[in-house]
């Protein structure tokens, strides 16, 4: 009989922001105790899919991006459970405008 503890299923915590020139999108995904070989990342022009696991937790999520990106130029680095993905926008992110807060 297998006595392995089942993994808890979670959606990872995600921070998404662009640089000051609005040319590069950065995504930071918290994946505590997850080794790089246990991460699956698929990036599309307008979204990405992530599946990752540690001994006790499995992280799953599909996320929309704030503008079209070039997935062929994406880079990803896992540093002690913080996955940082950087990907350039296809075109400079100019369609957004600032909204005054009252």
C-alpha positions as CSV (number, residue, x, y, z in Angstrom):
1,X,0.0,0.0,0.0
2,X,1.4,3.4,-1.0
3,X,1.6,5.7,2.1
4,X,2.7,8.8,0.1
5,X,1.2,12.1,1.3
6,X,-1.0,13.6,-1.5
7,X,0.1,16.9,-2.8
8,X,-2.0,20.0,-2.0
9,X,-3.1,21.8,-5.2
10,X,-2.5,25.6,-5.3
11,X,-2.5,28.5,-7.7
12,X,0.8,30.3,-7.4
13,X,1.2,33.9,-6.3
14,X,2.1,36.0,-9.4
15,X,3.4,39.6,-9.8
16,X,3.3,41.1,-13.3
17,X,4.9,44.4,-14.3
18,X,6.6,46.1,-17.2
19,X,9.7,48.3,-17.4
20,X,9.7,52.1,-17.6
21,X,9.9,52.0,-21.4
22,X,7.0,49.6,-21.6
23,X,9.1,47.2,-23.8
24,X,9.7,44.2,-21.4
25,X,7.2,42.3,-19.3
26,X,8.5,40.7,-16.1
27,X,6.5,37.9,-14.3
28,X,7.5,36.8,-10.8
29,X,5.9,33.5,-9.6
30,X,6.4,32.2,-6.1
31,X,7.1,28.5,-6.1
32,X,8.5,27.6,-2.7
33,X,10.7,24.5,-2.5
34,X,10.2,23.7,-6.2
35,X,13.3,22.6,-8.2
36,X,13.8,23.8,-11.8
37,X,13.4,20.3,-13.2
38,X,9.9,20.2,-11.7
39,X,8.5,23.2,-13.6
40,X,6.6,23.2,-16.9
41,X,6.2,26.6,-18.5
42,X,4.3,27.2,-21.8
43,X,4.1,30.7,-23.1
44,X,1.8,32.0,-25.8
45,X,1.4,35.5,-27.3
46,X,-1.2,36.5,-24.8
47,X,-1.0,34.0,-21.9
48,X,1.1,31.4,-20.2
49,X,0.5,28.0,-18.4
50,X,2.5,26.8,-15.5
51,X,2.7,23.5,-13.7
52,X,5.2,22.9,-10.9
53,X,5.5,20.6,-7.9
54,X,7.4,20.0,-4.7
55,X,7.1,17.0,-2.4
56,X,3.9,18.3,-0.8
57,X,2.4,21.0,-3.2
58,X,1.4,21.0,-6.8
59,X,1.1,24.5,-8.4
60,X,-1.2,25.0,-11.5
61,X,-2.3,28.0,-13.3
62,X,-3.1,29.7,-16.6
63,X,-2.7,33.4,-16.7
64,X,-3.5,36.2,-19.3
65,X,-0.9,38.8,-20.0
66,X,-1.5,42.5,-20.3
67,X,-0.5,42.7,-24.0
68,X,0.9,40.6,-26.8
69,X,4.5,39.3,-26.2
70,X,7.1,37.4,-28.2
71,X,7.3,34.0,-26.5
72,X,10.3,33.0,-28.7
73,X,12.3,35.6,-26.8
74,X,11.2,34.7,-23.3
75,X,13.7,33.7,-20.6
76,X,13.0,32.0,-17.2
77,X,15.1,31.6,-14.1
78,X,14.2,29.8,-10.9
79,X,16.1,31.2,-7.9
80,X,15.3,29.4,-4.7
81,X,11.6,29.1,-5.4
82,X,11.1,32.5,-7.2
83,X,10.5,31.9,-10.9
84,X,11.3,35.1,-12.9
85,X,10.1,35.2,-16.5
86,X,11.1,38.1,-18.8
87,X,9.6,38.5,-22.2
88,X,9.5,41.5,-24.6
89,X,6.2,42.9,-25.8
90,X,5.6,42.4,-29.6
91,X,5.0,46.1,-29.9
92,X,5.7,48.8,-27.4
93,X,2.9,48.8,-24.9
94,X,1.2,52.1,-25.8
95,X,-2.5,51.3,-25.8
96,X,-2.9,51.9,-22.0
97,X,-3.5,55.2,-20.4
98,X,-3.3,56.4,-16.9
99,X,-6.6,56.9,-15.0
100,X,-6.8,59.5,-12.3
101,X,-7.8,58.2,-8.9
102,X,-10.3,60.4,-7.1
